[in-house]
């Protein structure tokens, strides 16, 4: 479960208890919860660099061509983020007894949700996650 921009890994750590309270059968399941911490950056804890100034400039100018260009650029640090998560997922699967990717669920909030979806979409053929 990935936290959002500026948050910490402890912010979402209450989710397992909340879900178990909501659905008591979850308490009996073997679920490994992982709450990684994003690196600290100048804009706070972030999985990759968000171009805040670029988006603010777009809001002021509203040039459709510039908007189209910016939303298609890969954010700085996203490739490194993907590599870190490929390693984390491989290690977690091994530590969980060799669990298949089809048993892995990725989740997140805000930037963590975007990152979860991106990582899931980058999975090699045959290694798809159970869900995002």
C-alpha positions, 0 to 999 in steps of 0.5 A: 500500500503506497502513501501519497505525496508528502505522507509517510508509510505509517499514514495508511498502516491502519488499513489492515485493522479497518478492513478486518473490522469491516470484514471479519473473515479477513482476520483469518486470512494469511495476508502480508501487508507492505507499507513502503516509504517514499524517498524524501525530496524537496517537495516532501516524500515522493515516489517520483518528482512531480513538476509542480511548477510546470503544472502551475504554468499550464493552469495560468496559460492553458495552451492545449499543446503544452498540456498535451506535451507535459502529460506525455512526459515521463516524470523524473524518477519514475524509471528508478521508482519502477526498478525499486518496486520490481525488486521489492515485489520480487523480494516480497513474493519470495519472503511470502513463500514464493507467492505468484504475482496473481496473488499480489494486490497493489494499492495506494492513495493519491501519488501512491495510487498513480504509482501502483497503477503504473507499476501494475501496467509495467508487469511482464506478460504472465506476471499480472497482479491480482488487482490494483 
